[in-house]
């Protein structure tokens, strides 16, 4: 199993990253602030005005360390990676299936079923921990019905419709999982570009981090992150990374967000609203979120299909590996990750 390495998140404005031998050095005001050996890193994520030397980018490309650039507020800009690795025959099979709706639908169905089942489990745990809640209970029933319907669907458009209806029910009851700061963090519906309230700003930021990890995992096993099955192909869109992260939205990103809110580790004072209504996080909140995200990735759990304990941060890699095995013909079907 791949070793869980650190992701370096750089959010301090004006930092310059460069290479010294086999080491990544972070400079601020011409003084070194951090030194990390390249072999300890799996990725680098730069927020805002953070610069990287071309020689460091070359080293990262050689060692398979993805470098992503985001705006200061977490909107994805670009990703730099090294030469394409892996088996070209694997990528050809991936693309053949994407071109055939009949063969793409079973894979898309697995992603959808994983998302629906995990979303339902997260809500059931909230009911168990915090007591009865009418909206949560109704959403749990809705998700159960969506799972039953999705199991027998072979049409991509119908699958997307079921997934969309389930997402509406899930976010419609999301407030039921918030037990602290309810006035500050209310789910008025999902808003993305831009997020229009603190909760949506928090979720969008965490989803961006998750998408980075999923894209890196797919490239690590030789798959093309842009050639997906559930999400329609679009230039510049990492469709397969978006497919893969569906299984993890609720169990990773949403649970981190809920913990930060319910444990009062962040509050509404850490968010600002622009004249256009867009809500963004302040730097101290962003650092708190990044710390919680890294801590979450260090936790361990029993993988239901591999039947071994792995770090949470390795879940995207484990699922990318299983998807590659399915595409190679080593598995009869792609087994989504299901939280127990």
FIMAR-594675 format. One record per residue (C-alpha): residue number from 0; residue in one letter; x, y, z. Coordinates in steps of 0.5 Angstrom, whole numbers, always signed. Layout:
BEGIN
NUM | A | X | Y | Z
...
//
This chain:
BEGIN
0 | X | +0 | +0 | +0
1 | X | +2 | +7 | -2
2 | X | +5 | +11 | +4
3 | X | +1 | +17 | +7
4 | X | +6 | +23 | +6
5 | X | +4 | +30 | +8
6 | X | +1 | +35 | +3
7 | X | +5 | +42 | +4
8 | X | -1 | +47 | +4
9 | X | +2 | +54 | +3
10 | X | -2 | +60 | +5
11 | X | +2 | +66 | +7
12 | X | +2 | +71 | +2
13 | X | +9 | +73 | -1
14 | X | +12 | +66 | +0
15 | X | +17 | +63 | -5
16 | X | +19 | +56 | -6
17 | X | +25 | +54 | -9
18 | X | +30 | +47 | -9
19 | X | +36 | +46 | -5
20 | X | +38 | +39 | -7
21 | X | +33 | +34 | -5
22 | X | +30 | +39 | -1
23 | X | +24 | +44 | -1
24 | X | +25 | +51 | +2
25 | X | +20 | +56 | +4
26 | X | +23 | +63 | +4
27 | X | +19 | +70 | +6
28 | X | +23 | +76 | +6
29 | X | +29 | +73 | +4
30 | X | +29 | +69 | +10
31 | X | +28 | +61 | +10
32 | X | +22 | +59 | +14
33 | X | +21 | +52 | +13
34 | X | +25 | +46 | +10
35 | X | +22 | +39 | +8
36 | X | +26 | +33 | +4
37 | X | +22 | +32 | -2
38 | X | +21 | +25 | -1
39 | X | +16 | +27 | +5
40 | X | +11 | +30 | +1
41 | X | +6 | +28 | -4
42 | X | +3 | +34 | -6
43 | X | +4 | +42 | -5
44 | X | -2 | +47 | -5
45 | X | -1 | +54 | -6
46 | X | -6 | +59 | -4
47 | X | -6 | +66 | -7
48 | X | +1 | +70 | -8
49 | X | +6 | +64 | -7
50 | X | +11 | +63 | -12
51 | X | +15 | +57 | -14
52 | X | +22 | +56 | -18
53 | X | +22 | +52 | -24
54 | X | +27 | +48 | -22
55 | X | +23 | +46 | -16
56 | X | +17 | +45 | -21
57 | X | +22 | +40 | -25
58 | X | +24 | +36 | -18
59 | X | +16 | +35 | -16
60 | X | +15 | +33 | -23
61 | X | +21 | +28 | -23
62 | X | +18 | +25 | -16
63 | X | +11 | +25 | -17
64 | X | +9 | +31 | -13
65 | X | +3 | +35 | -15
66 | X | +3 | +42 | -15
67 | X | -3 | +46 | -15
68 | X | -5 | +53 | -15
69 | X | -11 | +56 | -12
70 | X | -13 | +63 | -11
71 | X | -13 | +66 | -4
72 | X | -20 | +64 | -2
73 | X | -19 | +57 | -5
74 | X | -22 | +57 | -12
75 | X | -18 | +52 | -16
76 | X | -13 | +55 | -22
77 | X | -8 | +50 | -24
78 | X | -4 | +44 | -23
79 | X | +3 | +42 | -25
80 | X | +5 | +35 | -25
81 | X | +10 | +31 | -29
82 | X | +10 | +26 | -35
83 | X | +4 | +22 | -35
84 | X | +6 | +15 | -32
85 | X | +3 | +8 | -32
86 | X | +0 | +3 | -37
87 | X | -2 | +6 | -44
88 | X | -7 | +0 | -45
89 | X | -10 | +2 | -38
90 | X | -12 | +9 | -40
91 | X | -14 | +7 | -47
92 | X | -19 | +2 | -44
93 | X | -21 | +8 | -39
94 | X | -23 | +12 | -45
95 | X | -26 | +6 | -49
96 | X | -31 | +5 | -43
97 | X | -32 | +13 | -43
98 | X | -34 | +13 | -50
99 | X | -39 | +7 | -49
100 | X | -45 | +10 | -45
101 | X | -47 | +2 | -44
102 | X | -40 | +1 | -41
103 | X | -40 | +7 | -37
104 | X | -46 | +7 | -33
105 | X | -44 | +1 | -28
106 | X | -38 | +5 | -26
107 | X | -42 | +11 | -25
108 | X | -47 | +7 | -21
109 | X | -42 | +5 | -17
110 | X | -40 | +12 | -15
111 | X | -47 | +14 | -14
112 | X | -49 | +9 | -10
113 | X | -42 | +10 | -5
114 | X | -44 | +17 | -5
115 | X | -52 | +16 | -3
116 | X | -50 | +10 | +2
117 | X | -44 | +14 | +6
118 | X | -49 | +21 | +6
119 | X | -54 | +16 | +9
120 | X | -49 | +13 | +14
121 | X | -47 | +20 | +16
122 | X | -54 | +23 | +17
123 | X | -56 | +16 | +21
124 | X | -50 | +18 | +26
125 | X | -52 | +25 | +27
126 | X | -59 | +22 | +29
127 | X | -56 | +17 | +34
128 | X | -51 | +22 | +37
129 | X | -56 | +28 | +37
130 | X | -63 | +25 | +38
131 | X | -69 | +25 | +33
132 | X | -69 | +30 | +28
133 | X | -75 | +30 | +23
134 | X | -72 | +33 | +17
135 | X | -66 | +28 | +18
136 | X | -70 | +22 | +19
137 | X | -74 | +24 | +12
138 | X | -67 | +25 | +9
139 | X | -65 | +18 | +11
140 | X | -71 | +15 | +8
141 | X | -71 | +19 | +2
142 | X | -63 | +17 | +1
143 | X | -66 | +10 | +2
144 | X | -71 | +10 | -3
145 | X | -65 | +13 | -8
146 | X | -61 | +8 | -7
147 | X | -66 | +2 | -8
148 | X | -68 | +6 | -15
149 | X | -60 | +7 | -17
150 | X | -59 | +0 | -16
151 | X | -62 | -2 | -22
152 | X | -61 | +4 | -27
153 | X | -57 | +3 | -33
154 | X | -58 | +10 | -36
155 | X | -53 | +16 | -34
156 | X | -58 | +21 | -35
157 | X | -63 | +18 | -30
158 | X | -57 | +16 | -25
159 | X | -55 | +24 | -25
160 | X | -62 | +25 | -24
161 | X | -63 | +21 | -18
162 | X | -56 | +23 | -15
163 | X | -59 | +31 | -16
164 | X | -65 | +29 | -12
165 | X | -61 | +26 | -7
166 | X | -57 | +31 | -6
167 | X | -62 | +36 | -5
168 | X | -65 | +32 | +0
169 | X | -58 | +31 | +4
170 | X | -57 | +39 | +4
171 | X | -64 | +41 | +5
172 | X | -63 | +37 | +12
173 | X | -56 | +39 | +13
174 | X | -58 | +44 | +19
175 | X | -60 | +38 | +23
176 | X | -53 | +36 | +24
177 | X | -51 | +43 | +26
178 | X | -51 | +43 | +34
179 | X | -47 | +49 | +35
180 | X | -47 | +56 | +32
181 | X | -54 | +55 | +28
182 | X | -55 | +62 | +27
183 | X | -48 | +63 | +24
184 | X | -48 | +57 | +20
185 | X | -54 | +55 | +16
186 | X | -55 | +51 | +10
187 | X | -60 | +56 | +5
188 | X | -58 | +51 | +0
189 | X | -52 | +50 | -4
190 | X | -48 | +56 | -7
191 | X | -42 | +55 | -11
192 | X | -39 | +60 | -15
193 | X | -39 | +64 | -11
194 | X | -41 | +61 | -4
195 | X | -46 | +66 | -1
196 | X | -46 | +64 | +6
197 | X | -40 | +62 | +11
198 | X | -42 | +54 | +11
199 | X | -42 | +54 | +3
200 | X | -35 | +58 | +3
201 | X | -33 | +52 | +8
202 | X | -35 | +46 | +4
203 | X | -33 | +49 | -2
204 | X | -26 | +50 | +1
205 | X | -26 | +43 | +3
206 | X | -28 | +40 | -3
207 | X | -23 | +43 | -7
208 | X | -18 | +40 | -2
209 | X | -21 | +33 | -3
210 | X | -21 | +34 | -11
211 | X | -14 | +35 | -11
212 | X | -13 | +29 | -7
213 | X | -17 | +25 | -12
214 | X | -14 | +28 | -18
215 | X | -7 | +26 | -15
216 | X | -9 | +19 | -13
217 | X | -12 | +18 | -20
218 | X | -5 | +20 | -23
219 | X | -1 | +16 | -18
220 | X | -4 | +9 | -21
221 | X | -4 | +11 | -28
222 | X | -11 | +14 | -30
223 | X | -13 | +20 | -33
224 | X | -17 | +25 | -28
225 | X | -20 | +28 | -34
226 | X | -24 | +22 | -37
227 | X | -30 | +21 | -32
228 | X | -36 | +17 | -33
229 | X | -41 | +20 | -28
230 | X | -39 | +28 | -29
231 | X | -40 | +30 | -37
232 | X | -33 | +31 | -40
233 | X | -31 | +38 | -41
234 | X | -25 | +41 | -43
235 | X | -21 | +43 | -37
236 | X | -25 | +39 | -32
237 | X | -22 | +33 | -28
238 | X | -29 | +29 | -29
239 | X | -26 | +23 | -26
240 | X | -23 | +26 | -20
241 | X | -30 | +29 | -19
242 | X | -33 | +22 | -20
243 | X | -28 | +19 | -15
244 | X | -29 | +25 | -10
245 | X | -37 | +23 | -9
246 | X | -36 | +17 | -5
247 | X | -32 | +22 | +0
248 | X | -36 | +28 | +0
249 | X | -40 | +27 | +6
250 | X | -35 | +22 | +10
251 | X | -29 | +27 | +10
252 | X | -30 | +34 | +8
253 | X | -37 | +35 | +11
254 | X | -35 | +31 | +17
255 | X | -29 | +36 | +18
256 | X | -34 | +42 | +17
257 | X | -39 | +39 | +22
258 | X | -33 | +38 | +27
259 | X | -30 | +45 | +26
260 | X | -37 | +48 | +27
261 | X | -40 | +44 | +33
262 | X | -33 | +44 | +37
263 | X | -33 | +52 | +36
264 | X | -26 | +51 | +33
265 | X | -29 | +57 | +28
266 | X | -34 | +62 | +28
267 | X | -37 | +67 | +23
268 | X | -32 | +72 | +25
269 | X | -27 | +69 | +21
270 | X | -31 | +70 | +14
271 | X | -32 | +76 | +10
272 | X | -37 | +78 | +5
273 | X | -36 | +82 | -1
274 | X | -40 | +87 | -4
275 | X | -42 | +82 | -9
276 | X | -45 | +78 | -4
277 | X | -39 | +73 | -4
278 | X | -37 | +70 | +2
279 | X | -29 | +68 | +4
280 | X | -25 | +65 | +9
281 | X | -20 | +70 | +13
282 | X | -13 | +67 | +13
283 | X | -13 | +64 | +21
284 | X | -20 | +60 | +19
285 | X | -16 | +58 | +13
286 | X | -11 | +55 | +17
287 | X | -15 | +52 | +22
288 | X | -19 | +48 | +17
289 | X | -12 | +46 | +14
290 | X | -10 | +43 | +20
291 | X | -16 | +40 | +21
292 | X | -16 | +37 | +14
293 | X | -9 | +34 | +16
294 | X | -11 | +31 | +22
295 | X | -17 | +28 | +19
296 | X | -12 | +24 | +14
297 | X | -8 | +22 | +19
298 | X | -14 | +18 | +22
299 | X | -14 | +10 | +21
300 | X | -20 | +6 | +19
301 | X | -22 | -1 | +17
302 | X | -23 | -1 | +9
303 | X | -29 | -6 | +8
304 | X | -26 | -9 | +1
305 | X | -19 | -9 | +2
306 | X | -20 | -12 | +10
307 | X | -14 | -8 | +12
308 | X | -13 | -2 | +17
309 | X | -11 | +4 | +13
310 | X | -10 | +12 | +14
311 | X | -16 | +16 | +12
312 | X | -12 | +20 | +7
313 | X | -10 | +14 | +3
314 | X | -18 | +12 | +2
315 | X | -17 | +16 | -5
316 | X | -11 | +12 | -7
317 | X | -14 | +6 | -5
318 | X | -20 | +7 | -9
319 | X | -16 | +9 | -15
320 | X | -12 | +3 | -15
321 | X | -19 | -1 | -14
322 | X | -22 | +3 | -20
323 | X | -15 | +1 | -24
324 | X | -16 | -6 | -22
325 | X | -23 | -6 | -25
326 | X | -21 | -3 | -32
327 | X | -15 | -8 | -33
328 | X | -20 | -14 | -32
329 | X | -18 | -16 | -25
330 | X | -24 | -15 | -21
331 | X | -31 | -16 | -24
332 | X | -34 | -9 | -21
333 | X | -31 | -3 | -18
334 | X | -33 | -3 | -11
335 | X | -34 | +4 | -8
336 | X | -32 | +6 | -1
337 | X | -38 | +5 | +4
338 | X | -37 | +8 | +11
339 | X | -39 | +3 | +17
//
